[in-house]
Amino acid sequence: MTHTTDPMTDPRPLHRRAMAQTEPIVAAVSPAQLTLPTPCVEFDVRALLSHIVGGLNRIAIVGEGGDALARPARADGVPDDGWLAAYRAAVTRVTAAWADDATLDALVEVPWGKIPGRFAIAGYVQEILTHGWDLAKATGQPTEGDPELAWWALAGAKRILPPESRGGDIPFGPVVPVPADAAPYAQLAAYLGRHP
């Protein structure tokens, strides 16, 4: 199978697939699991859900032409049984915000810089896949999904995120060694500093 990482392609279909893959993970979280720890040491499950929904709202604001950096990457005020509805609303907003092809070439500002929209949405493919993995791992769900998405995100991460000099402004831990034949999401998680 050929995996393309050409940033000139349209990453929106990949982002939609990544959001669709993450939805059943969100749906399976019970209120009793909200205080469990996650592979993101700064988040419990509730805070991770807040970050996932907040991140989707942030990239929606970017697609709408707004200032996403003025809004924290979290969703406040969501009731314990309201995470799936909040997630679905954010997905709908993102999809609408990025529907116009012109968003791909618009210069936008995201936490890692001022870049064309296609690079911003590509970064959020990695974001939703990685945090979907975090959520699945924390709640005892299967952590492997669509391998094409994982390989694509891993190739992009390796291109823009060096394995050394992490910490400080780079919100990833050191690369965790895994066998070369490890599953795709285990490799992605390990490259981003998680312990699969």
Secondary structure, 3 states (H helix, E strand, C coil): CCCCCCCCCCCHHHHHHHHHHHHHHHHCCCHHHCCCECCCCCCEHHHHHHHHHHHHHHHHHHHCCCCHHHCCCCCCCCCCCCHHHHHHHHHHHHHHHCCCHHHHCCEEEECCEEEEHHHHHHHHHHHHHHHHHHHHHHCCCCCCCCHHHHHHHHHHHHHHCCCCCCECCECCCCCCCCCCCCCHHHHHHHHCCCCC
